[in-house]
Each structure stands twice: as structure tokens, then as C-alpha cells.
Amino acid sequence: MIQTAKKVESMFPNKNRLFAALREVLLVSLSVSIAWLLRFDFTLPNPQVLFAAMPILVLLRILGMARFNLFHGYWRYTGISDALDILKAVALGSVGFLVAERWILGEKRFPLSVYCIELILTLCMLVGVRVLARAVLQNAQSSTDRDNRKTVVVIGAGCAAAMLLRELPRSAYFPVALVDDDPAKAGVRLHGVPVAGTVQDLPHVVRAYRPHELMIAIPSASGEQMQRIIDICDHTRVRFRTVPSLGDLLNGAVTVDQLRDVNFEDLLGRDPVCLDVDSVRRRITGRVVMVTGAAGSIGSELCHQLLNYKPLKLICFDQGETPLFNLQNAQTGSTCSIVYCVADITDGTRLRDVIREHDVQVVLNAAAYKHVPLMEENLSEALKNNVFGLLDLMEVADHSGCEDFLLISSDKAVNPTSFMGCTKRIGELMVATRPSRMRCLSVRFGNVLGSQGSVIPLFQEQIKLKHTITVTHPDITRYFMTIPEAVSLVLQAFSIGGKRDILVLDMGKPVRILDLTKTLIRLSGLPQDQVKISFTGLRPVEKLFEDLFYAFERRSNTGAQKVFRTQGQTASWSELLQLLAELRAECAIGIPDRIRSKVKEIVPEYHWVPTEGEVHVPAPLLHDSQLFGDQVPLANANG
Ligand SMILES: NC(=O)c1ccc[n+]([C@@H]2O[C@H](COP(=O)([O-])OP(=O)(O)OC[C@H]3O[C@@H](n4cnc5c(N)ncnc54)[C@H](O)[C@@H]3O)[C@@H](O)[C@H]2O)c1
């Protein structure tokens, strides 16, 4: 007796358990009484039989439930395993009760049907009451969570959204609804959150659920799809953020921490480029690669991507000490051998020392001056760096046994209106005509987003300060590409290009700068009317739109995605050398119109008209370059 008391006591070590047991006693008593009433058409014959059996049944049920540990009281977590345990406990109790009544006590008046009805009723009550409690508790919990956390509507109900929903319970956000354009997902629930409509329905969904924030969970969305989504988000006037694009997702996993504001790159298009990585690897892995202009926007991304292909050694060559220092700090952790050289491509001796000391095999040249208006005022410097510096670099590389040489060119080289564009075109012509043991090629492309001095950070700053945004012309357009995409395509072009090729990257559709500014204002969260846009008129050397090809260039596919080959006329190397020597002489004299005029002889497509009455006196050729050796005609070409 004492032992039984102890066992029962050990079953209820705390008040909660005791309370749970009392509740079960009540439920079992109720279900046996109802079973009795049902069996006898709601009359109560032989009540003494029922009341004598009831304590025995209750005791056996309690023992059965204790055996399966069903008095834990954590009903919020009731699941299938609890339901199975209840089934086993009830079955065990019923068998015990039948044996006790019929065979031990010999009580045959207790109807067999009541055993069965009671079993079913007890089972339903025990399970039902737990399910009901779980629903009520969860509902109460979610309203508390909802009150304490920021509510969000998730855009997209795919894998990324599912990952996000799994993360959200551990964050400060509470998902209230999803929207998705897939009709098959309409009305379904993802992790208990309903798909309340399509993306188009977002304004209604926002009105119905009043979320604090919208989360875009479609990492595979194209630029066009993102544009549509943010247009709709914008109308709701609710803050919106996005998960990164597929390419930027680490291990493909979506986390709440990765959510960020939508940026212009997201709207530009996020089609993943399918690279022929093996061909790039064949050109880079195990070789000594030098990047000039390594600390610049394109150079630094080149270095970053090259390291993935495991070169034997990477030489980061740049004249800018601080930018190179920053690059060095950013590249810690790489297992490749990296050398940082503060050096100038126009310093031939230093160039030769670096290339020979490290046995450089591949040169990727991104060192250049690029700012159009600035170069209009500094013609000789533009030529010194972008033309003669390049020529020095090619000479030294060739004579030092390099095997591959790449020039980063620009769409400004096509039908140039600017002097800087002309220098890039002369570079292309030199690469395409200079006889060389090296495989020399150029890659031409349009603007990259976020490069140093590009318009977007400038516009963003103006928007932040609510200054007037200055656009030169309402119809001006430019090509844009993200730096990582451009650089990966540059490496692709480098790997497949042949000797003297000029390869051009497919830049997609040109973007109207006015639209770009409006989008940037929208992404900043400011109402359009708070930031003014003014038009200042095209600058003298500015084009309304850029070309990627000359009219005379025949373009053909290379077999690589987004990389074209051009074939056009180029002058002979000897003619070009002659003109370069004359240009060098003009630089020494330093009369801008004469320099431009000579440049126009090399690049007849240069949109520059000489001032009237100008007298062209040929400058005497200079004997100033040791480096050009026998390739530069030092004798006066005219005589
Ligand atoms: N940024 C663009 O949108 C874009 C688009 C197409 C082509 N390009 C071309 O790519 C090249 C690089 O552009 P970027 O945007 O990276 O420019 P950037 O100014 O960011 O980088 C150029 C780097 O070259 C270095 N450099 C310049 N002259 C040098 C010299 N004589 N010796 C050593 N280092 C020198 C600079 O210090 C700088 O770090 C340019 O030729 C440009 O015309 C740029």
C-alpha cells in the first residue's frame, strides 16, 4: 500500500503533473459515464455497477498513462508520438480493466459494449484535449511573438523563402504572409505562413497584413523581374530588402543576416554567366601572372578572381602606393604567392626588373588613365600612360619572354569623341598590329558599376544630401555591367582569344541615365519630388550613346557566352610606328591642336575638327627611347 502511494507520488513530483493527472481522472470518469448513458439510451440502470467499476478504471488508466509518461503537461509540443503513446496507454488500461472486472472480481454485469465505447471516447478526449490545447497555446504564442517582433511579408515562396522562414523564428522578424506568382502555390502554407496572393497583389496583401517590412526572397530573379518587384514594393511605401543574388549566396544558403537593400546591380540583371572555367584555368593555373593597375577597380577584381585559378605567382603592379596597400590588406588569407610592386609602367627599367625577376609569363594590363574630361586637359600625360606606357610594357614583356598579353580596352575607343577614347583606340591598334612572339589581344567593354569615379556613387551622394542631380542630357545612355561579371568575361575572353584579337563583351541593353537616376532615388527611399534633376547639356566630348563596334568591324561569335570577336581594318605596324614616333615628337612640343591632329591621323574616326587657320608643321622626330630599340623609326620619316 505504502509502495503504491510512493509510486503514485513519484508520478506527480510537482503540482503541474498532479493537476494533469486530476484532469485525466475527470476525463476518464466523464467518458465512462457517457459510454454508460449511450449504451442505455440515456438512462442509469445498475448505477452501483458503474460507480464500483469507475475507481478501478480510473486507477488503471492513470497507471497506464504514467507508464507512457503522459503527465508531462507540455501540450504545446503534442505530436504523433504522444498520440501513439495515448493509444498504447488506453489499450493497456482497457485490457487491465477487462481482466480485473470479468476475471478477478467476476463482475459480468458491466456491458462489453461499454468497454468499447469508453475506450474510443477516452482516446478521443485525451488526444482531442491536447490538440486543442496546442492550437490555443500556439495561437497565444504567435500573437505574443507578433506583438514583440517586426512583421514581414516575404516575396517569393520557393526554396529561398523556405530557408528564410526557417530562420525567422530566431530573429526579430515574424512572417505574416507570402506572395508568389506561381498559381500552384496560391493558398498553400509554407511553414505555416499562407501564400496570400501574387506579387501583383502585394498592395492588397500589405493593406491586409500591415507588415513592417517586405523581404524579397528570389535570388534567381532577373534584372527585369527585380525591376517589376521593386516597382510594386515601391507603391506599398513599406521598407523592402532582398536576399543576395544566386552568385553571391555563400553555399547557396539564405540567412536573415544576408538581407540587404536592393541596389542598382540587382536591377541590371543577374543572369549567371556560364564560364568555361577549364579554359581559363589552362591559361592561368601554375603560371606567373602580372596585373598592371592591380589596385584599380578592374585590376583589383582581376587579382581577386585570378587567385581562384591558382597562378604560381601573382604580381600586383600599380603606381598607387595607398591603393596597393589596401589591396594587400584585402587579399590576406590567400595561399598563392603574391607580390605587390609599387611601380610605373612608363618606367621601363623598373618594368624590366620586375618582369625578369619574377619570370612573368602573362601580363594583364589594366593600368591606364580613364577620366575623360581630365584627359582633355592633359593630352601628353594621357599619351604617356595609355599609349607609350603600353608600348613600353609590350616591348619589355615580349623581350623578356612573356607568352600572353591582354589589354583592357573601353567602348570609348569606338568612334571616339574624347582624347582618352583615342588613346584606348591607339592601344587596340598597337596590340592588333605589333609583330610579337606573345599572344596579344584586347578586350573592349562599356562602363562597370561602382568603379572609382563612376557616376553612380556620385548620384548616390547627391541623393543622400538631397542636392540637385545633374544629368547632361535627358536621352544620354550608357552600357553598364557589374565589375565581377565584366572581369569574369574578360578572363573568359583572354582564355579563348587568338593573337591580335579585339574581343568585345556583350553589355546587354544600354541604360538611360535619367532612368538610372530615378531608380537610384527610388532605391534611396526618398520620394521622387524631394530630389531635383537638372540637365546641363552635353559636354563637348561627351557622346549621347556609346558604340561597342565600329561600322566597318565584322563581328562574329567566339563560342563563349557574351564574348564577340571583331574583324576590321588596321594599319600596318610600320605605318603605325611611324605615326607613333611623330606623335611622340608632337608631345615634346606640346601644342594641343597639333597633338590632336596627329592622333586623328592614327584614329581617323576621332570626332575632332581642327581650329581654322591651323598650320601643320611636322615636328622633328625624337631619339629618346632606348626601349623601343629597333622597332621605333628614329630617323625622320620625311626624309
Ligand atoms: N571603369 C570602367 O567603367 C571601365 C570600363 C571599360 C574599360 N575600362 C578600362 O579599364 C582600365 C582600368 O579602369 P579602372 O576603372 O580600373 O581604373 P582605375 O582608375 O580604378 O584603375 C587604374 C589603376 O591603374 C593604375 N595606374 C595608372 N597608370 C599607371 C601606371 N603608369 N603604372 C602603374 N599603374 C598605373 C592606377 O594607380 C589605378 O590603380 C582603363 O583602361 C579603363 O579605360 C574601365
The ligand as a MOL file (V3000), in Angstrom:
LIG
                    3D

  0  0  0     0  0            999 V3000
M  V30 BEGIN CTAB
M  V30 COUNTS 44 48 0 0 0
M  V30 BEGIN ATOM
M  V30 1 N 35.8240 51.6750 -65.1280 0
M  V30 2 C 35.1280 51.3980 -66.1920 0
M  V30 3 O 33.9130 51.5920 -66.2400 0
M  V30 4 C 35.8260 50.8190 -67.3900 0
M  V30 5 C 35.0600 50.2430 -68.3910 0
M  V30 6 C 35.7170 49.7220 -69.5030 0
M  V30 7 C 37.0780 49.7790 -69.5730 0
M  V30 8 N 37.7770 50.3500 -68.5700 0 CHG=1
M  V30 9 C 39.2340 50.4360 -68.7190 0
M  V30 10 O 39.8530 49.6480 -67.7360 0
M  V30 11 C 41.0700 50.2420 -67.3400 0
M  V30 12 C 41.0960 50.3520 -65.8320 0
M  V30 13 O 39.9810 51.0770 -65.3980 0
M  V30 14 P 39.6140 51.1950 -63.8510 0
M  V30 15 O 38.2060 51.5850 -63.8000 0
M  V30 16 O 40.0630 50.0130 -63.1280 0 CHG=-1
M  V30 17 O 40.5150 52.4470 -63.4730 0
M  V30 18 P 41.1180 52.8150 -62.0660 0
M  V30 19 O 41.4890 54.2390 -62.1350 0
M  V30 20 O 40.2300 52.3700 -60.9840 0
M  V30 21 O 42.4250 51.9310 -62.0110 0
M  V30 22 C 43.5450 52.1820 -62.7690 0
M  V30 23 C 44.7410 51.7630 -61.9600 0
M  V30 24 O 45.8750 51.8510 -62.7840 0
M  V30 25 C 46.9150 52.4360 -62.0460 0
M  V30 26 N 47.8110 53.0770 -62.9800 0
M  V30 27 C 47.5400 54.0970 -63.8150 0
M  V30 28 N 48.6210 54.4100 -64.5120 0
M  V30 29 C 49.6130 53.5920 -64.1180 0
M  V30 30 C 50.9730 53.4430 -64.4780 0
M  V30 31 N 51.5410 54.2160 -65.3570 0
M  V30 32 N 51.6900 52.4840 -63.8830 0
M  V30 33 C 51.1490 51.6980 -62.9530 0
M  V30 34 N 49.8610 51.7910 -62.5730 0
M  V30 35 C 49.1050 52.7340 -63.1510 0
M  V30 36 C 46.2300 53.4230 -61.1230 0
M  V30 37 O 47.0410 53.7030 -59.9940 0
M  V30 38 C 44.9620 52.6810 -60.7730 0
M  V30 39 O 45.1510 51.9220 -59.6090 0
M  V30 40 C 41.1270 51.5720 -68.0520 0
M  V30 41 O 41.9060 51.4020 -69.1850 0
M  V30 42 C 39.7180 51.8350 -68.4750 0
M  V30 43 O 39.6370 52.6020 -69.6490 0
M  V30 44 C 37.1990 50.8520 -67.4770 0
M  V30 END ATOM
M  V30 BEGIN BOND
M  V30 1 1 1 2
M  V30 2 2 2 3
M  V30 3 1 2 4
M  V30 4 1 4 5
M  V30 5 2 4 44
M  V30 6 2 5 6
M  V30 7 1 6 7
M  V30 8 2 7 8
M  V30 9 1 8 9
M  V30 10 1 8 44
M  V30 11 1 9 10
M  V30 12 1 9 42
M  V30 13 1 10 11
M  V30 14 1 11 12
M  V30 15 1 11 40
M  V30 16 1 12 13
M  V30 17 1 13 14
M  V30 18 2 14 15
M  V30 19 1 14 16
M  V30 20 1 14 17
M  V30 21 1 17 18
M  V30 22 2 18 19
M  V30 23 1 18 20
M  V30 24 1 18 21
M  V30 25 1 21 22
M  V30 26 1 22 23
M  V30 27 1 23 24
M  V30 28 1 23 38
M  V30 29 1 24 25
M  V30 30 1 25 26
M  V30 31 1 25 36
M  V30 32 1 26 27
M  V30 33 1 26 35
M  V30 34 2 27 28
M  V30 35 1 28 29
M  V30 36 1 29 30
M  V30 37 2 29 35
M  V30 38 1 30 31
M  V30 39 2 30 32
M  V30 40 1 32 33
M  V30 41 2 33 34
M  V30 42 1 34 35
M  V30 43 1 36 37
M  V30 44 1 36 38
M  V30 45 1 38 39
M  V30 46 1 40 41
M  V30 47 1 40 42
M  V30 48 1 42 43
M  V30 END BOND
M  V30 END CTAB
M  END
